[in-house]
Amino acid sequence: MSVNYINRLKYPRSQLGISLIEVLVAILVVSIGLLGVLGVQVRSFSHSDSAYFRSQAVIYGYEILDRIRANRGAALNGDYDLSLSELSDLTAPSESAAVSIVDRYDWLRNLDNTVPGAKGALDCDGNAVCRVTVEWNDSHADSDDPTKQIVLAARI
């Protein structure tokens, strides 16, 4: 008996090439799975950025509240009050400027350097309650409106 005859008995002609098709199908299935994992990874980076921006907005909100508490008299006089405005109009205060003006400038500059499209507002009322509003552009978020906002309120 020849080797060729034995191989034909072991592997009928209809079975030839089947293992190659199985390998190709396996590669296709693994490729689709890897694309799915890649998609999940990209979304996790997006959500990670959103969480970072929200954390920074909260941190800077509490920072300005601490500065306001340190200068309570000026806050009660309304020296810290600031409307929700764009940071493009931000100009550095002079060296003789009041502490409240320097505090607001530093706060808005830090927001602008850390959080994209950030705007800030401060409002202290006569009952010693101050509200800090931080608004920013979170284009990484999944929602239809990329504008996010937090409002912090504290008694000073």
C-alpha positions as CSV (number, residue, x, y, z in Angstrom):
1,M,0.0,0.0,0.0
2,S,1.3,3.4,-0.9
3,V,1.3,6.4,1.4
4,N,-1.0,8.3,-1.0
5,Y,-3.6,5.5,-0.7
6,I,-3.5,5.6,3.1
7,N,-3.8,9.4,3.2
8,R,-6.9,9.2,0.9
9,L,-8.5,6.7,3.3
10,K,-7.7,9.0,6.3
11,Y,-8.8,12.3,4.7
12,P,-11.5,12.0,2.1
13,R,-11.4,14.6,-0.7
14,S,-14.5,16.3,0.7
15,Q,-12.7,17.1,3.9
16,L,-9.6,18.7,2.4
17,G,-9.2,22.5,3.3
18,I,-11.8,22.3,6.2
19,S,-9.2,23.1,8.8
20,L,-8.1,26.3,6.9
21,I,-11.8,27.5,6.8
22,E,-12.0,26.8,10.6
23,V,-8.9,28.9,11.2
24,L,-10.2,31.8,9.1
25,V,-13.6,31.7,10.9
26,A,-11.7,31.7,14.3
27,I,-9.6,34.7,13.2
28,L,-12.8,36.6,12.2
29,V,-14.5,35.9,15.5
30,V,-11.4,37.0,17.5
31,S,-11.1,40.1,15.4
32,I,-14.7,41.1,16.1
33,G,-14.1,40.5,19.8
34,L,-11.0,42.7,19.8
35,L,-12.9,45.5,18.0
36,G,-15.5,45.3,20.8
37,V,-12.9,45.5,23.5
38,L,-11.3,48.5,21.7
39,G,-14.7,50.2,21.6
40,V,-15.1,49.7,25.4
41,Q,-11.6,51.1,26.0
42,V,-12.3,54.2,24.0
43,R,-15.6,54.8,25.9
44,S,-13.8,54.3,29.2
45,F,-11.3,57.0,28.3
46,S,-14.1,59.3,27.4
47,H,-15.9,58.8,30.7
48,S,-12.6,59.1,32.6
49,D,-12.1,62.6,31.0
50,S,-15.6,63.6,32.0
51,A,-15.1,62.5,35.6
52,Y,-11.8,64.4,35.7
53,F,-13.3,67.6,34.5
54,R,-16.2,67.3,37.0
55,S,-13.7,66.6,39.9
56,Q,-11.6,69.7,38.9
57,A,-14.7,71.9,38.8
58,V,-15.7,70.7,42.3
59,I,-12.1,71.2,43.6
60,Y,-11.9,74.7,42.3
61,G,-15.4,75.5,43.6
62,Y,-14.3,74.6,47.1
63,E,-11.1,76.5,46.6
64,I,-12.9,79.8,46.0
65,L,-15.2,79.1,48.9
66,D,-12.2,78.7,51.1
67,R,-10.8,82.0,49.8
68,I,-14.2,83.7,50.4
69,R,-14.2,82.3,54.0
70,A,-10.8,83.8,54.6
71,N,-12.1,87.2,53.4
72,R,-15.6,87.1,54.9
73,G,-16.1,90.9,55.2
74,A,-15.5,91.5,51.5
75,A,-17.8,88.6,50.6
76,L,-20.6,90.0,52.6
77,N,-20.1,93.4,50.9
78,G,-20.5,91.7,47.5
79,D,-16.9,92.1,46.5
80,Y,-16.7,88.5,45.3
81,D,-19.9,88.5,43.3
82,L,-19.4,87.6,39.7
83,S,-21.8,86.7,36.9
84,L,-21.4,83.6,34.8
85,S,-19.0,85.0,32.2
86,E,-16.6,83.8,29.6
87,L,-13.0,83.8,30.5
88,S,-11.8,85.5,27.3
89,D,-12.4,88.8,29.0
90,L,-10.1,87.9,31.9
91,T,-7.4,90.5,32.6
92,A,-4.7,90.4,35.3
93,P,-5.4,92.7,38.3
94,S,-2.9,95.3,39.3
95,E,-0.6,94.8,42.2
96,S,-2.7,97.2,44.3
97,A,-6.0,95.4,43.6
98,A,-8.2,94.2,46.4
99,V,-7.7,90.6,47.7
100,S,-11.2,89.7,46.4
101,I,-10.3,90.7,42.8
102,V,-7.0,88.8,42.9
103,D,-8.9,85.7,44.4
104,R,-11.5,85.9,41.6
105,Y,-8.8,86.3,38.9
106,D,-6.7,83.3,40.2
107,W,-9.8,81.2,40.5
108,L,-11.0,81.9,37.0
109,R,-7.5,81.5,35.5
110,N,-7.1,78.1,37.2
111,L,-10.5,77.0,35.9
112,D,-9.6,78.1,32.4
113,N,-6.3,76.2,32.5
114,T,-7.8,73.0,33.8
115,V,-11.4,72.7,32.7
116,P,-12.3,73.2,29.0
117,G,-14.7,76.1,28.2
118,A,-15.0,76.9,31.9
119,K,-17.1,79.8,33.2
120,G,-17.6,80.7,36.8
121,A,-20.1,82.6,38.9
122,L,-20.1,83.7,42.5
123,D,-23.0,85.1,44.5
124,C,-22.9,85.8,48.3
125,D,-26.1,87.0,49.9
126,G,-26.8,88.9,53.1
127,N,-27.4,85.7,55.0
128,A,-23.8,84.7,54.6
129,V,-24.6,82.0,52.0
130,C,-22.4,81.9,49.0
131,R,-23.2,80.0,45.8
132,V,-20.4,79.0,43.4
133,T,-21.4,77.9,39.9
134,V,-19.0,76.3,37.5
135,E,-20.1,75.6,33.9
136,W,-17.9,73.8,31.3
137,N,-18.0,72.2,27.9
138,D,-17.8,68.4,28.2
139,S,-17.9,67.3,24.6
140,H,-16.6,63.8,25.7
141,A,-20.0,63.1,27.5
142,D,-22.6,60.9,25.8
143,S,-25.4,63.4,26.3
144,D,-26.9,65.7,23.7
145,D,-25.9,68.8,25.6
146,P,-22.2,69.0,26.2
147,T,-22.6,71.9,28.7
148,K,-22.3,70.7,32.3
149,Q,-22.8,72.7,35.5
150,I,-22.3,72.3,39.2
151,V,-23.5,74.6,41.9
152,L,-22.0,74.6,45.4
153,A,-23.5,76.5,48.3
154,A,-22.0,77.2,51.7
155,R,-22.5,79.3,54.7
156,I,-19.4,81.4,55.3
